[in-house]
């Protein structure tokens, strides 16, 4: 595989990010084009893409907050988002199917975690399907338990990663 680059997303990335989201998530689980655009415009520091010399191959997006409620569907619309918030909530970690299994998600997660640490965030939260708990645990995420979220009609699990101890 050619060399990859990880950078902050911009509006020109919208079509490819929406395409990746649509082919990677099923049904109501995928974010709409409008939600992805809002995430790019509202919190570019929390929206990283990974690309090779030909195309965008994946991305991660998030919002910042002072209060975490992982089952809050409104947060996916960035309602309650505050860039100064000390907590990060990941909304999507996605790699196009043709690039999966090649370590791209790891490169993206490593850079994202490093980036959030650099800008002074204290914790990262996410919800995931049961089969991904082990993958996120490799990055140091702790399983918090089953989530109240029924996003996309599915069952979810909550996880968190402490970046800096502020207590």
Beta strands, then each sheet from edge to edge (+ up, - down):
strand 1: 5-8
strand 2: 47-51
strand 3: 56-65
strand 4: 87-95
strand 5: 123-128
strand 6: 142-146
strand 7: 157-162
sheet 1: 1+ 2- 3+ 4- 5- 7+ 6-
end
